[in-house]
Amino acid sequence: MPFPTHRPRRLRRSETLRQLVSETRLSTRALVYPMFVCPGSKVRDEIGSMPGNFRLSVDLLVEECKSVANLGIPAVILFGIPEQKDEMGTSAYAADGIVQRAVRAVKKGVPDLLVICDVCLDEYTSHGHCGVVRDGEIDNDATLELLARTAKSQVLAGADMVAPSDMMDGRVGRIRRELDRAGFAHIPILAYSAKYASGFYGPFREAADSAPKFGDRRSYQMDPANQREALREIALDIDEGADIIMVKPALPYLDVIALARRQFDVPIAAYQVSGEFSMIEAAARKGWIDRDRVLMETLLSIHRAGADVILTYFAKDVARLLGV
Ligand code: PBG
């Protein structure tokens, strides 16, 4: 009979005691803050479905990056809203594209902040798909070429890391080859390996105006029903040279994070996506939940499940709440 010898409540009696035996500790040092950059100057355009998040022009982005770095957040990931979109997403890999300009400015103004670039075409294509469209289908192999070009142009601009989010087969290997050939063997790849076709990306698509104009992304992003397939995707990306793998979204896929943690030795990232952010924000605005408490609980859960790195729109809030 364990009781009354064993009383788990003994270690819960005070905050100090609880902290002493805490199994999981959040730190701003493990967070990546996603940011949206747009053309113009002095632009600070709040995203309707993501309150507190803005489309920033390059000048204001640099200012914001300074305060992000001052909060002890080590990295940002950049998404671009280009001047123009076309069939082939050419502004994704233009030397003077919006993200390329942003990276140059941020690395100059805040050199110690790690700048990660999302590698994908959907923000740059007129049809909103993540790849080249041929006869109504997404042409995998034709897309690889453009993704490789995009990654290389971002690294030439100064990116510290590239993060392909397109879900084309073979893109990690193709990007690795391209970077190695160009003298960037030292630049790591953060692969969105298990990226699900999720309804939780809704607010992001408003932010980047990147909703597909026809069909959906189910022919390339993963089926939410699948868990074993996620492990296969991750294994393939590691084989192709991914340095960090990612599960996305985060909270609805904690099982995938936990399994991946057990099975693989590389660092694991998880993306708490726009819909996860906006749900908490909206419920808090209605007074239905305690925003700060709930956001910390979700991030703790994602970390507890096994994510080493978390991409989250709450990064600055975490810094505030941890008293940075
Ligand atoms: C694709 C990309 C998306 C997100 C990150 N990279 C959108 C999509 O796949 O539709 C979503 C991030 C979020 O919802 O916060 N470039």
Boltz pocket constraint, residues with backbone or C-beta under 6 A from the ligand:
constraints:
  - pocket:
      binder: B
      contacts: [[A, 118], [A, 119], [A, 120], [A, 121], [A, 122], [A, 123], [A, 165], [A, 166], [A, 200], [A, 201], [A, 202], [A, 203], [A, 204], [A, 205], [A, 210], [A, 272], [A, 273], [A, 274], [A, 275]]
      max_distance: 6.0
